[in-house]
Amino acid sequence: MVKQKKTWAIVFIVIGCIMLFGRWVTPLSIVALLVLCYGIYTMRAGRALFGYKCLALGAGLLVLDHMILLLGGILISIGVFYARAKELHQERKYIRRQEFVSQFHHTREPWVPEPISLWHLFGDTHCDFSLALPTDGDPTIHVQGVICDGDFTFPEEYAVEIEVFIGYGKVNFEGETHSGMLNKFVWRSPNYAYSDQKVKIVMAYAAGNVNIRFN
């Protein structure tokens, strides 16, 4: 009797979901969701690169099947990006870029951290601040998009304020991993207020993997 009640409960839940979302469910969207789920599974299993490829493929299939919905979501994301960039930089001069696929890499030679807001669908952001040259003020590096891979290295004396939001993925901070859905990580160096060398990092993505370390 209990088993029968559970069966009917599952049936009612399935029927309700079909009634609510049936108009959006097609064979192609089901395949896309399966690919996305497999991508998430492989990312959690430690195969990040393959997982990102699956997520990109699944997103591409959803684009083909639900172009209007996806374009609407992208436009909303860009609108939030513009508003957030203006808030973060507080009317100061900054670089603003919007790209489909981009790489923001500073890991091989000296570089100067500058205030920047970067939006992309897919991107890599890798910065080594042990190579950063001294700057005036407290530049904000703001990156936002759909899928990302982020890697930041800071020297011990560098003051940092970090704000990361990942819809699904993980944030690894000094060997401690924070993973799951709607993952938000906020951290600030104790000496941030009075340090001469400091930077603010703000990231927001639907899915991704972010590593932060000090050396």
C-alpha positions in Angstrom: 0.0 0.0 0.0 2.8 2.4 0.9 4.7 1.5 -2.3 1.5 2.2 -4.3 1.1 5.6 -2.7 4.7 6.5 -3.5 4.2 5.4 -7.1 1.1 7.6 -7.5 3.0 10.5 -5.9 5.8 10.2 -8.5 3.2 10.0 -11.2 1.4 13.2 -10.0 4.8 15.0 -9.7 5.8 14.0 -13.3 2.4 15.0 -14.7 2.6 18.4 -12.9 6.0 19.0 -14.3 4.9 18.2 -17.8 1.9 20.5 -17.4 4.1 23.3 -16.2 7.1 22.9 -18.5 5.8 20.6 -21.3 5.7 23.4 -23.9 9.4 23.9 -23.4 10.4 20.2 -23.4 11.4 18.7 -26.7 13.6 15.7 -27.6 16.5 18.1 -28.4 16.2 19.9 -25.0 16.2 16.5 -23.2 19.4 15.6 -24.9 20.9 19.0 -24.1 20.0 18.6 -20.4 21.5 15.1 -20.3 24.7 16.5 -21.8 24.7 19.3 -19.3 24.2 16.9 -16.4 27.0 14.7 -17.7 29.3 17.8 -17.9 28.5 18.7 -14.3 29.2 15.0 -13.3 32.6 15.0 -15.0 33.5 18.3 -13.4 32.8 16.9 -10.0 34.8 13.9 -10.8 37.8 16.1 -11.5 37.7 16.1 -15.3 37.2 19.9 -15.5 38.2 20.4 -19.2 36.0 17.7 -20.5 33.2 18.9 -18.3 33.4 22.4 -19.7 33.3 20.9 -23.2 30.1 19.0 -22.3 28.6 22.2 -20.8 29.4 24.1 -23.9 27.8 21.5 -26.1 24.7 21.3 -24.0 24.4 25.0 -24.0 24.8 25.0 -27.8 22.0 22.5 -28.1 19.7 24.6 -25.9 20.5 27.6 -28.1 19.3 25.7 -31.1 16.1 24.6 -29.3 15.3 27.7 -27.2 16.9 30.6 -28.9 14.4 33.2 -27.6 14.8 32.1 -24.0 18.5 31.9 -24.1 18.9 35.3 -25.9 16.6 36.8 -23.3 18.8 35.3 -20.5 22.0 36.7 -22.1 20.5 40.1 -22.5 19.5 40.1 -18.8 23.0 39.0 -17.9 24.5 41.9 -20.0 22.1 44.4 -18.4 23.2 43.2 -14.9 26.8 43.4 -16.0 26.5 47.1 -17.0 24.8 48.0 -13.8 27.3 46.1 -11.7 30.3 47.6 -13.5 29.0 51.1 -12.9 28.5 50.3 -9.2 31.9 48.6 -8.7 34.0 51.3 -10.4 32.1 54.2 -8.9 32.3 56.5 -11.9 36.1 56.0 -12.2 37.7 55.3 -15.6 37.8 51.6 -16.4 38.1 49.3 -19.4 34.9 47.6 -20.5 34.8 44.6 -22.9 32.1 42.3 -24.1 33.3 39.2 -26.0 31.9 35.8 -27.0 35.0 33.8 -26.0 38.0 35.4 -24.3 41.1 34.8 -22.3 42.3 37.2 -19.6 45.8 35.8 -18.9 48.7 37.5 -17.0 50.9 34.7 -15.9 54.2 35.0 -17.8 55.5 38.5 -17.7 55.1 41.7 -15.5 51.8 43.5 -15.9 49.9 46.4 -14.5 46.5 45.6 -12.9 43.9 48.1 -14.3 40.2 48.6 -13.5 38.3 46.4 -15.9 34.9 44.9 -16.5 34.8 41.9 -18.9 31.7 40.0 -20.0 31.9 36.8 -22.0 29.9 33.6 -22.7 33.0 31.4 -22.2 36.3 32.5 -20.8 39.5 31.8 -18.9 40.8 34.3 -16.3 44.3 33.5 -15.0 46.3 36.1 -13.1 49.5 35.9 -11.2 49.8 39.0 -9.0 53.3 38.1 -7.9 54.2 39.5 -11.4 52.0 42.6 -11.0 53.7 46.0 -11.0 52.7 48.6 -8.3 49.6 50.7 -9.0 47.9 53.6 -7.4 44.5 53.1 -5.8 42.6 49.9 -5.5 41.7 48.5 -9.0 38.7 46.3 -9.4 38.8 43.3 -11.8 35.2 42.4 -12.6 34.5 39.4 -14.9 31.1 37.9 -15.6 29.5 35.5 -18.0 28.2 32.0 -18.5 31.0 29.5 -18.1 34.5 30.2 -16.8 37.8 28.8 -15.5 39.5 31.2 -13.1 42.9 31.0 -11.4 44.4 33.7 -9.2 47.8 33.7 -7.4 48.7 36.4 -4.9 51.9 37.1 -2.9 51.4 37.0 0.9 51.9 40.8 1.2 49.1 41.6 -1.3 45.8 42.8 0.1 42.8 41.3 -1.6 39.0 41.5 -1.6 37.3 38.6 -3.3 33.6 38.2 -4.3 32.8 35.1 -6.3 29.3 33.8 -7.3 29.1 30.5 -9.3 25.6 29.1 -10.1 27.1 25.6 -10.2 30.8 24.7 -9.7 33.5 25.1 -7.1 35.7 27.7 -5.5 39.0 26.5 -4.2 40.6 28.9 -1.7 44.0 27.9 -0.2 43.3 24.2 -0.5 39.7 24.4 0.9 37.0 23.7 -1.6 33.5 25.2 -1.6 31.3 23.5 -4.2 27.6 23.0 -5.0 24.7 25.0 -6.3 24.5 28.8 -5.9 28.0 28.9 -4.6 29.0 32.3 -3.2 32.4 33.0 -1.7 33.4 36.3 -0.1 36.8 37.1 1.6 38.8 40.1 2.5 42.4 40.5 3.7 42.7 41.8 7.3 45.1 44.5 6.1 43.0 45.6 3.1 42.0 49.0 4.4 45.5 50.3 4.9 47.6 48.3 2.4 49.4 50.1 -0.4 49.1 47.2 -2.8 45.5 45.8 -3.1 43.0 44.7 -5.6 39.3 43.7 -5.7 38.2 40.6 -7.6 34.5 40.2 -8.5 33.3 37.2 -10.5 29.8 36.0 -11.5 29.1 32.9 -13.7 26.4 30.3 -14.3 29.0 27.5 -14.1 32.7 27.3 -13.5 35.8 26.5 -11.4 37.8 29.1 -9.5 41.1 28.6 -7.8 42.6 31.2 -5.4 46.0 30.8 -3.7 48.7 32.7 -1.8 52.4 32.1 -2.1 
